[in-house]
C-alpha cells in the first residue's frame, strides 16, 4: 500500500522528478561582475563619509573603513551606460582623470568608445574659455574623482553639462548628476570600473553581442608602474640571454 501511495504522489507531481539538480557553481552575469568588484576591492571606501554618500554605504568595518553597497554600484553603472549611449556622437563625451591610476583606464575607455580623453592635468578654461585651442563643448563629462577633478566638475556646472563621477565614500557630490559609488583610489578598482562601463556601453550600442563577444582583458585597463615594466623587461632580457 505504501508503494502504491508513493507512486500516486509521483504521478501527481511528475515535473518535480524531471527537474535537474540546482548547480551552485553557475553564476549570473551580475554575480560574476560583483565578484570581480570584490576581487578588485571596489567595495572598500574610506574612514570618512560625506553626508550625500551615506545612502551608498552598506556598513562600517571595525577598523573604521566603510563598505559600499555593490548592488547600487552595479545599478548606477547601468544607468551611466544608458546615458552615454543616448548621446549620438561619441566624441561629445569627455572623460577626465588627473589621478595617475586613472589615466590609463581613461585612455583605454576612450579608445574603445570613441570619447575624448583628458588624462593628466585639466587646463582651467577647457570647457568655458572659447579662446583656448583645446576648448571643448561636450554633452557629457565623466570624472574619475570629484575631489581631484573638481575644476572639470565646476566648469561643467557653468556650461550646464551633466557630470557622471566615480565617487568614494568621502567624495563631495556637489554638481554631480550621476554618482557611481566605488573605490576610486585603487588602480585595480578604477581600471575594473572603466572596463565594466566600457563593456556596458558597447553592449548597449550593439557592438558586443553573442556573435561578437567582449574579448578585451581587464588587465589592459590597469595602471602599470614604469619601474615594474623596466624590471619585467630586464628579467625577460636576462632569461633570453
C-alpha positions in Angstrom: 0.0 0.0 0.0 2.8 2.4 0.8 4.4 1.8 -2.6 1.1 2.4 -4.3 0.6 5.8 -2.4 4.2 6.8 -3.3 3.5 6.0 -7.0 0.3 8.0 -6.9 2.1 11.0 -5.5 4.8 10.7 -8.1 2.1 10.7 -10.8 0.6 13.9 -9.3 3.9 15.8 -9.5 5.8 14.4 -12.5 7.6 17.7 -13.3 9.3 17.7 -9.9 11.0 14.4 -10.7 12.3 15.7 -14.1 13.9 18.9 -12.7 17.7 18.9 -12.9 19.6 19.5 -9.7 20.4 23.2 -8.9 24.1 23.9 -9.6 25.5 26.3 -7.1 28.6 26.9 -9.3 26.6 28.6 -12.1 26.6 32.4 -11.6 24.7 35.1 -13.4 26.5 37.9 -15.2 25.6 40.3 -12.4 27.1 37.9 -9.8 30.3 37.5 -11.8 30.7 41.3 -12.1 30.2 41.8 -8.4 32.7 39.0 -7.7 35.2 40.9 -9.9 34.4 44.1 -8.0 35.1 42.3 -4.7 38.4 40.9 -6.0 39.5 44.5 -7.1 38.4 45.9 -3.7 35.9 48.3 -5.4 33.7 48.0 -2.3 36.2 49.5 0.1 35.6 53.1 0.9 37.4 55.4 3.3 37.1 56.2 7.1 35.2 59.3 6.3 31.7 59.6 4.8 30.1 62.5 3.0 26.5 63.0 4.1 25.3 62.7 0.5 27.2 59.4 0.1 25.7 57.8 3.2 22.9 56.1 1.2 25.5 54.2 -0.8 27.3 52.8 2.3 26.4 49.3 3.5 28.2 49.1 6.8 31.3 50.1 8.7 34.2 47.7 9.5 35.7 47.5 13.0 38.8 49.4 11.7 36.6 52.3 10.6 36.6 51.7 6.8 33.2 51.9 5.2 31.9 49.3 2.8 30.0 50.4 -0.2 26.9 48.7 -1.5 27.9 47.0 -4.7 24.3 46.4 -5.7 23.9 50.2 -6.1 27.2 50.4 -7.8 26.0 47.9 -10.5 22.7 49.8 -10.9 24.5 53.1 -11.3 26.9 51.6 -13.9 23.9 50.5 -16.0 22.3 54.0 -15.7 25.5 55.7 -16.7 25.9 53.4 -19.7 22.3 54.3 -20.8 23.1 58.0 -20.6 26.3 57.6 -22.6 24.6 55.5 -25.3 21.9 58.2 -25.6 24.5 60.7 -27.0 24.6 60.2 -30.8 28.2 61.4 -31.3 30.6 59.5 -29.1 33.1 62.4 -29.3 30.7 64.6 -27.3 31.6 62.6 -24.2 34.7 63.9 -22.3 36.4 61.6 -19.8 38.7 63.3 -17.2 41.3 61.9 -14.8 44.0 63.9 -13.1 44.8 60.9 -10.8 47.7 58.8 -12.0 45.9 55.5 -11.6 43.0 56.7 -13.7 44.9 57.9 -16.8 45.5 54.5 -18.5 41.9 53.4 -17.9 40.6 56.6 -19.3 42.7 56.3 -22.5 41.7 52.7 -23.0 38.0 53.5 -22.4 38.1 56.3 -25.0 40.0 54.1 -27.4 37.1 51.6 -27.4 34.1 54.0 -27.2 35.3 57.0 -29.2 35.1 59.5 -26.3 37.5 62.4 -25.8 40.1 61.8 -23.1 41.7 64.4 -20.8 44.3 62.3 -18.9 46.6 64.3 -16.6 46.3 68.0 -15.7 42.9 69.6 -16.6 43.7 73.0 -18.1 41.4 75.6 -16.5 39.0 77.1 -19.1 38.8 73.9 -21.2 35.0 74.0 -21.0 34.5 77.7 -20.6 37.2 79.8 -22.3 36.5 79.8 -26.1 39.8 81.4 -27.0 41.7 78.3 -25.9 42.9 75.9 -28.7 41.8 73.0 -26.5 38.3 74.4 -25.9 35.6 71.7 -25.8 31.8 71.7 -25.8 30.8 68.2 -24.6 27.4 67.0 -23.9 28.6 64.8 -21.0 31.6 64.8 -18.7 32.9 61.7 -16.8 35.3 62.2 -14.0 37.3 59.7 -12.0 37.3 61.5 -8.7 35.1 64.6 -8.0 37.7 65.9 -5.4 40.8 65.7 -7.6 38.9 66.6 -10.8 37.0 69.5 -9.1 38.0 72.0 -11.8 36.3 69.9 -14.6 33.2 69.5 -12.4 32.9 73.2 -11.7 33.4 74.2 -15.3 30.8 71.6 -16.4 28.3 73.2 -14.0 29.0 76.6 -15.5 28.3 75.2 -19.0 25.2 73.2 -17.9 26.9 69.9 -18.9 25.8 66.8 -16.9 28.5 65.0 -14.9 29.0 61.3 -14.2 31.5 60.6 -11.5 33.1 57.6 -9.7 32.6 58.5 -6.1 34.2 57.2 -2.9 32.6 57.3 0.5 34.1 60.7 1.2 33.6 62.3 -2.2 31.6 65.6 -2.4 28.5 65.3 -4.7 28.1 69.0 -5.5 27.3 69.4 -9.2 27.4 65.6 -9.7 24.4 64.3 -11.6 25.1 60.5 -11.5 27.4 59.2 -8.8 28.8 55.6 -9.2 29.9 54.5 -5.7 33.2 52.7 -5.8 36.8 52.8 -4.6 38.3 55.5 -6.9 41.8 55.4 -5.3 42.9 51.8 -6.1 44.4 51.1 -9.5 42.6 47.8 -9.9 39.3 49.2 -8.8 39.4 52.2 -11.2 40.6 50.0 -14.0 37.8 47.5 -13.5 35.1 50.2 -13.2 36.1 51.7 -16.6 36.3 48.2 -18.1 32.8 47.4 -16.9 31.4 50.8 -18.1 33.1 50.3 -21.5 31.6 46.8 -21.8 28.1 48.0 -20.9 28.3 50.9 -23.4 29.5 48.7 -26.3 26.8 46.1 -25.4 24.0 48.7 -25.5 25.3 50.1 -28.8 25.2 46.6 -30.2 29.0 46.4 -30.9 29.2 43.5 -28.5 26.8 40.6 -28.9 26.9 36.7 -28.6 28.3 36.5 -32.2 31.0 39.1 -31.4 31.9 38.8 -27.7 33.9 41.2 -25.5 37.5 39.8 -25.6 39.4 42.7 -24.1 41.1 41.7 -20.9 40.6 43.8 -17.8 44.3 43.8 -17.1 44.8 46.2 -20.0 42.8 48.8 -18.1 45.1 48.7 -15.0 47.7 51.3 -14.4 51.3 49.9 -14.8 54.2 51.4 -12.9 57.1 52.3 -15.3 59.6 50.8 -12.8 57.8 47.5 -12.8 57.8 47.5 -16.6 61.5 48.1 -16.7 62.1 45.2 -14.2 59.9 42.9 -16.3 61.8 43.8 -19.5 65.2 43.3 -17.7 64.1 39.9 -16.4 62.8 38.9 -19.9 66.1 40.0 -21.5 68.1 38.1 -18.9 66.0 35.0 -19.5 66.5 35.3 -23.2 70.3 35.7 -22.8 
